[in-house]
């Protein structure tokens, strides 16, 4: 039988926000040009596979600020979740297993409060 964990609501909310911030950051980085600074395009076929990049106009100051804001928030949330007082009560493999469950708690439950959505 799989173990169940009674995660505190602030820990669940922190983990959920961490997922959201990472998804937002990932989507933003996929939309932005490949280089932060303006660079010419290039083609290199001397390696084991060909690498090509178009010219990059670089990121605007607003885009750089948005990426920095999301990265800073991601770091804050990762520290909050990983150092939460809840983990003090667990040791070794139990802590690892609980951490794994927390990462997927909202996948199973439908939301950070543990409720299941009827829309599924």
VOGU-3710 file (C-alpha; in Angstrom, 3 decimals, decimal comma):
1> xxxxxxxxxx> 0,000/0,000/0,000  1,332/3,428/-0,941  2,086/5,820/1,864  -0,018/8,960/2,170  1,241/12,248/3,529  -0,572/15,059/5,267  1,262/17,995/3,707  0,611/21,414/5,266  -1,384/23,777/3,045  1,458/26,313/2,776
11> xxxxxxxxxx> 3,825/23,596/1,537  1,282/22,401/-1,050  0,671/25,984/-2,173  4,402/26,640/-2,438  4,934/23,512/-4,533  2,002/24,411/-6,797  3,300/27,939/-7,322  6,754/26,505/-8,044  5,233/24,334/-10,797  3,408/27,364/-12,216
21> xxxxxxxxxx> 6,473/29,620/-12,162  8,611/26,952/-13,836  5,988/26,438/-16,546  5,718/30,194/-17,136  9,512/30,568/-17,292  9,834/27,646/-19,686  7,153/29,064/-21,995  8,792/32,497/-21,934  12,247/31,101/-22,740  10,816/29,146/-25,679
31> xxxxxxxxxx> 9,308/32,362/-27,110  12,460/34,458/-26,732  15,348/34,557/-29,209  18,113/32,027/-28,550  20,631/34,695/-27,464  20,220/37,364/-24,808  22,581/39,681/-26,720  22,173/40,448/-30,430  24,292/37,937/-32,382  24,759/36,930/-35,985
41> xxxxxxxxxx> 23,424/33,586/-37,115  25,802/30,676/-37,687  26,072/27,210/-39,129  28,548/24,601/-37,896  28,825/21,144/-39,437  32,216/20,180/-37,995  30,793/18,338/-34,983  28,910/15,064/-34,763  25,778/16,892/-35,880  25,037/20,099/-37,714
51> xxxxxxxxxx> 24,149/23,112/-35,560  22,424/26,125/-37,046  21,078/29,265/-35,453  19,430/32,236/-37,127  20,517/35,770/-36,270  19,259/36,804/-32,846  17,975/40,309/-32,152  18,604/39,696/-28,436  16,220/40,266/-25,566  14,701/43,600/-24,680
61> xxxxxxxxxx> 15,262/45,044/-21,224  11,683/44,146/-20,322  12,203/40,541/-21,434  15,424/40,298/-19,440  13,676/41,739/-16,385  10,780/39,266/-16,730  13,160/36,291/-16,974  15,111/37,548/-13,964  11,903/38,057/-11,952  10,700/34,515/-12,711
71> xxxxxxxxxx> 14,109/32,984/-11,962  14,285/34,848/-8,664  10,784/33,683/-7,691  11,603/30,115/-8,748  14,648/30,185/-6,480  12,664/31,602/-3,538  10,001/28,919/-3,899  12,525/26,097/-4,300  14,246/27,193/-1,092  10,900/27,530/0,714
81> xxxxxxxxxx> 9,726/24,056/-0,324  13,036/22,279/0,276  13,650/23,826/3,700  10,065/23,707/4,994  9,763/22,599/8,627  7,605/19,642/7,509  10,725/17,782/6,346  12,211/17,837/9,866  9,807/15,077/10,944  11,010/12,727/8,190
91> xxxxxxxxxx> 14,370/11,066/7,633  16,182/9,148/4,935  14,085/7,243/2,438  10,837/8,491/4,014  11,824/12,084/3,285  12,795/11,239/-0,298  9,535/9,366/-0,870  7,444/12,168/0,645  9,260/14,765/-1,468  8,467/12,751/-4,578
101> xxxxxxxxxx> 4,807/12,571/-3,568  4,681/16,323/-2,978  6,005/17,056/-6,465  3,023/15,205/-7,917  0,409/15,947/-5,243  -1,503/18,430/-7,373  -1,334/16,081/-10,402  -3,253/13,442/-8,446  -5,464/15,656/-6,329  -6,402/18,317/-8,855
111> xxxxxxxxxx> -5,304/21,256/-6,744  -3,131/22,395/-3,857  -6,017/22,033/-1,410  -6,347/18,308/-2,185  -9,731/18,571/-3,879  -10,457/16,705/-7,074  -11,825/18,621/-10,015  -15,053/17,313/-11,582  -13,870/18,614/-14,963  -11,353/15,778/-15,310
//
